[in-house]
């Protein structure tokens, strides 16, 4: 089973001004989705999600990217470079998908 991982950036918290810079991102609201190459009985790919926020380091003035010039790839790079444990998130998502593919427990209605 191979999973693919996708970032979704939901929002960015900014300081309106910091030193001589404007709209300085300091916190990223993210979601990571893992999608399996396996499908359920209806043909849907198994998937799992994790959500969170991540504080990032203050920018270096000479390499600062203006807010309007930010891209998903830039912000993903910030997440990957932060102290966020991306490998642990992926491992957790993998485990959730394994549980969906081969459940170790299930909930049943009472028999009465």
Beta strands, then each sheet from edge to edge (+ up, - down):
strand 1: 3-18
strand 2: 21-39
strand 3: 45-55
sheet 1: 1+ 2- 3+
end
